[in-house]
Amino acid sequence: MALDISRLPSHQVKDLNRGGKEVFDQAANTGVRLASTATRPELVMISVPKLTRQLDLVRLGELVAEVLGDLSPLFQGQRPTSPHLAWLSVFDEGELRAFAADFSLAVRVAMDLGSAEPVSRVIHRWRSTAEYALAGAPLSGGIEWGATIPLARPEPLEAED
């Protein structure tokens, strides 16, 4: 949930001197606005956890813009000119649509919770899948789970004269 600054209680700077405890308590609970003066702009005081949550949501918005900027050309069969999430290019169109749906749902949940954690989990899961594909691992069928791979120590290097 985004902080609606227009709904915060407003105070004058002199209120900090007279009833400072009340103003600070209000700032910790809901946040407050301090009216501007001739030499200072209007200020907002909020708790660190609320500020952190707001900054997380701003970063989430930036990430959404980056993902949309990467997905748009990919859906048109083109490569992004400056990809932010280059690993998205590993996926075919169907997988990109699944990623977009998963990402979109995570963003909605993140906005409701006021936390970017759901989006972080989706990004991590899809990136891990992309890295697995980029490493050349098979993504479907044909895996021989009982197969053994013989391992041997490398031959020792001979000392050069």
Beta strands, then each sheet from edge to edge (+ up, - down):
strand 1: 10-11
strand 2: 32-34
strand 3: 43-45
sheet 1: 1+ 2+ 3-
end
